[in-house]
Amino acid sequence: MLALVLSGGGIYGAAHVGVLSALEELNIVPDIVVGTSSGSLVAGAYAAGQPVDTLIKLTESLTARDVPLDWRAILAAVIRRRHLPDRLLNPAPLLKKAEELVGSMSIRGARMPCYITATSLTARRVIVFGPPLIVDPLSEDALKLLPWPEDVPIMTAMAASTAVPGLFRPVRLRDHWLVDGGVLDDYPLDVAVLAGATRIIGVYIEDPGSALDEYATPHIISTAGSSLNLLLNDSSWVRRHLVAERFGTPRVEVPIPVAGLSLTDFHQIPRLIEIGVSQTLRLQEPLRRLAVA
């Protein structure tokens, strides 16, 4: 079983649709897809059966207006004086565009088996939405993974998986407060293996970090985004090494280099898609061998 694993990475996740485009060109179709954070948006829409060309067009149409500052929440907090806002950005326009792709489809009703992860602040574990996933209660996986016991709309899973702490409002589901899946597992290779994957194509963001102005203080969005990215990069590194040592599942990894690019510049989206295409085609021979193994 061939799994495609898509990491988080904020706006850098636009490269994932470029990866899908290149895989289509190589006639490589995964059996299952696993995504978290921005990767969950691409994974969910792809699993719902949306053509790659449609995903590219929608991704290229994204602008800063799709994640605007939530002045209503901010001003409400100011007026109340003693309350802090529960979010700085409003993801509603972005999620509305995502909903146009997946509608009311449930994650277990997707055309391709799909797993999307979020982080439970309540249980302090990775929540896994998707088809039933068996986790040995005595294994170390049970200490960090909590398969969601029931079907949910793909939109619910994507909204939870992309709820960046501090920037977006957490999602309440049953007795859990859920935030970005990348907080605990930004590169869910382990979820793919537990779902039955015997081969993996993994896509992750390779971010060496951006140089900050020596004198100008970074604004709050930049600071939060850069801090989260540090956390995500560390999570990806841990998953790559631990999964390799523990499972040894054959995989080809597609790193997405983003040096010199900005987490807040939507004008670079076409460039990110191009990077996804070129990085995948660069690995076409090992990818073809993996696909037929």
N, C-alpha and C positions, 0 to 999 in steps of 0.2 A: 504494500500500500504506500503510495507516494503522497506525502504531505507537503503543503506549502505553508510556511510559517512567516508571518509578517509582523515585524516589531513595531513599537511605537516610535514617536519622534516628532510630534507636532506637525508643522507644515512640511517638514522633510519627508513625511509619509507620502507625499505626492509622488515620490519616486516609485512607490509600489505599483502604481498603474502602468508605469513604464516597464517594470519587470513583467507584469502580466502581458503587455503587448509583445515583448520579446519572446516570452514563452509560447505565445500563440503562433508567432512566426516560426518557432522551432517545432511546432506541433507537439508540444508537451502540455498535457492536461493533468493537473493533480487529482488525486482521489478525494482528498479532504483539504480544507483550508483552516488555518488557525491564525487569529489576529488579536492584537491588543492595542488600545489607545487609537491613534490615527490608523494603525493597521487594521483595526476592527471595522472601520468604515469601508475600507476597500474589500476586506474579507467578506463582510456581510452582503455588500452589493453584488460581489462576484458570485457568491454562493446562491444568491437569489436568482441568478441567471441573467444578469445584465451584461450586454456585450461590452467588450473592452473599449471599443470606440466611444460608447456612451459614457463610460467611466472617465475616459480621457477628457472628453468635452466638458463634463461637469467639473472635473478637477481644475481644468484651465479657466473655468468661469469664476472660480472662487476669488474673493477680494476681502479686504479688511472689514468690509461692511457685513460679512457673514459671521463675524465674531466681534461685534461692537462693544464698546464700553457700556456697561449697564448703569446708566446714570440714575435710573429709577431706584435701583437697589442701593446705590451709593448715597443718593440724596435722602432716601428714607432713613438710612442709618444716621446721617448727619442730623436730621430733624429730631430723631429720637435721642440723640446725644450720647447715651450710654450704650448704644448697640453698634456693633460692627456689621458691615454688609456681609451677606453669605456668599457673595461672588463679586468679581470685578468685571467680568465679561459675560455677555449674553450669547449662548450658543444656539439659540432658537433658529436663527436664519440658516445656519449650517445644518442643523438637524432636520429642518424642513426640507432642504435639498436632498438629504440622505433618505428621508421618508418617501420622497418621490420615486426613489429607486427600489425600495423594499416593501412599501405599502404596509399592510397589516400582516404580512407573512411571518409565521413563527420560525424560530431558529431550528426547530426539529422538523419543520416542513420545508426547509430550504431544498433547492434542487441538488445541491452538493452538501455533503456533511460539513458542518461548520461549527467551530468552537471559538467563543469570544470570552476573554477574561476581564475581570474587574477586580478591584481590591476592596475588601470589607474592612472598614474602620472598626466595626463592631466585633467581628470574629478575628480580625487581624490575620486573615488568610486570603489566598487568591480564590475568587469565585469563578467557576468555570460554567458558562452557559453553553448548551449544545445537546447533542444526543447523550443518552445515559453513559456515564463514565464510571467504571468500577475502580475504586481506590481501596486497597487493602488497609483496613483501619489500624493495623499494627505496623505499617510501613512508615518511612519518613515522609512519604508523599502526603499522608493524612495530616501531618503537622502543618502543612503549608497550603494544601489544595482542598477546596470544598466544592464538589460538583453540585450545581443547583438542581434540586430534586424534581423540578417541573419545567414544562415548556414555557417560553416567554416570547413575545414579539422580538424580532431581530432589532427593531428600533430601541426597545428597552435595554437590550444588551449593549448596543452601540452607545447609547446615551450614558450608561454607567461606565463603560470602558474608557470614554473620552472625557470624563469629568475631572479635569486637571485640578488638583487641590489648590485652593486659594483663588483660582481664576474662574472656575465654573462651580455652580452649586452642586453639592453631593446629591446623589440619587437615592431616594428611600425606597427600598423594596422589602416587603414584609418587615422584619425587625432589624434589617441591616441598612447602614449608611454606606453607600458605595462610591468609590472614586476611581480615578484612572488606573487601569490594569497594570500600567508600567511601574507603579510604585513598588510592587513586590516582585513582578516578573515581566520585564519589558521585552523578553525574547522567549516566548513560551514553547521552547523545544520539548520540554518535559511533558507538556500537555499533549503534544502530537504523538509522542511515544506511547503514553498511556492510552491514547485513542486508537492505538494499533498500527501506527506508522512504522514501516520497515525501512523506508528511505525518506529523506527530508531535503527539501530545498528551503534554505533559511535566508531571509532578507533582513539585514539589520543596518542601522545608521552608524557610520564611522565618523565620529565628530571629535576632532582633536581639541576643540574649544576655540573660542574667539577672543582675540586681544581686546581688552576694554580700554577706553580712553583713560589716560593717566589722571586727568583732572576732572572730567565730567562724571558726575554720579549717574550710574545706570538707572533708568526709570523702572518702576515697579514691575511692569510686564516683562521687561528684559531680564531683570534680576530673578523673578520667579521662573521664567522659562529656562534661563541658563542654569539655575540651580537644579531644576527638575531634570534637565538634560544630563547633568553630571551624574545624578542618581540613576538615570536610565542606562547610560553608558556602562556604569559599574555593574548594573543588573545584567546587561547583555553579556559582559565579559564573564561573569560568574556562570551564567547559564551555558555559555559556549564550552567552557572548560569542564564544569561538573557533569553535564550531560554526555560529553565526549568520554569522560572517564567512567561514568556509571553505566551508560547504556551502550556506547559504541555503535549507535545507529549510523549507517552510512549516510552522509549528507554532503551537499555542495552548498557553500555559503556565498551569498551575493552581498558584499559590503557596499554601502552607499556613501561615498566620501562627500562630505559637505563643508570642507574647509573653505572659509571665505564667504560662505552663505549665511543668511540671517534667518532666525526663527520668526521674524515679524514681517518679512518682505514677501508679499504675495506675488509680486511681479516676477519672482524667480521660479514660479511653479513650472513653466514650460522647460526651464533648464533642469529642474529636478527630474521631470519625466524623462528627458533625454539621458540623464545620468543613469536612471533605472534601466533604460533600454540598452545603453552601451555597456554597462557593467554586466548585464545578463548575457549579451551576445559575446562578450569577451570570454565567457565561460561556457560557450555552447558545446564544446566537445565533452567536458566532464558532465555537463547537464544531460546530454543525450545518452551517455553511458549509464548515468544514474537512472534515467527514465526507463531504460530497457532491461535493467539489471533484474 
